[in-house]
Amino acid sequence: MPFAINTAGWLLTENGRQPWIVQGLQLTKDGVSSSVSTTEVAISIVAFLLLYAALTVVAAVLMTRHARKGTDPTEQDDQPAPEMTY
């Protein structure tokens, strides 16, 4: 079952990679956009890379800060549990 599900997911992913191409009617080389330059593609990739790098740094700093803070073993809940009244 895992093999079948994995294979089905792979097939769906590969078929969905080029949604602008009609399978069997248009070649991939014919689907290249002439309105987007190589520079624009490079800029968008670098922008996403920088964004994800910044988010990674923020997440790492926050997790490290939280892990170093730890828990205070002397801190205890001194209040007794409330009594249930029915």
C-alpha positions in Angstrom: 0.0 0.0 0.0 2.7 2.6 0.8 4.4 1.8 -2.5 1.2 2.4 -4.4 0.5 5.6 -2.6 4.0 6.9 -3.1 3.9 6.0 -6.8 0.5 7.7 -7.3 1.8 10.8 -5.5 4.9 10.9 -7.7 2.8 10.5 -10.9 0.4 13.4 -9.8 3.4 15.6 -9.0 5.1 15.0 -12.3 1.9 15.6 -14.3 1.3 18.8 -12.4 4.8 20.3 -12.9 3.9 22.0 -16.2 0.2 22.9 -16.0 0.5 25.3 -19.0 1.5 22.4 -21.2 -1.3 20.3 -22.7 -0.1 16.7 -22.5 0.4 15.4 -26.0 -0.5 18.6 -27.8 2.2 21.1 -26.9 6.0 20.6 -26.3 7.7 21.9 -23.2 10.0 24.1 -25.3 6.9 25.8 -26.8 5.6 26.7 -23.4 8.4 29.1 -22.5 7.2 32.5 -21.6 8.7 35.4 -23.6 7.3 38.0 -21.1 9.5 36.9 -18.2 13.3 37.5 -18.5 16.0 35.4 -17.0 16.9 38.4 -14.7 13.4 38.5 -13.3 13.5 34.8 -12.6 16.8 35.1 -10.9 15.7 38.0 -8.8 12.6 36.1 -7.6 14.6 33.0 -6.7 17.1 35.1 -4.8 14.2 37.0 -3.0 12.6 33.7 -2.0 16.0 32.4 -0.8 16.6 35.4 1.3 13.1 35.3 2.8 13.4 31.6 3.7 16.9 32.2 5.1 15.6 35.1 7.3 12.7 32.9 8.5 15.1 30.1 9.3 17.4 32.4 11.4 14.4 33.8 13.3 13.0 30.3 14.0 16.4 29.1 15.1 17.0 32.1 17.4 13.5 31.7 19.0 13.8 28.0 19.5 17.3 28.4 21.0 16.2 31.2 23.3 13.2 29.1 24.4 15.3 26.0 25.0 17.9 27.8 27.0 15.3 29.4 29.2 14.1 26.0 30.2 11.8 25.3 33.0 12.2 26.5 36.6 12.2 23.4 38.9 11.5 25.6 41.9 8.4 27.1 40.4 5.4 25.1 41.6 1.7 25.6 41.7 1.2 26.3 45.4 -2.6 26.8 45.0 -4.7 23.8 45.9 -7.0 22.5 43.3 -10.5 24.1 43.4 -13.1 21.9 44.9 -15.9 20.8 42.6 -19.4 21.7 43.8 -22.4 20.1 42.2 
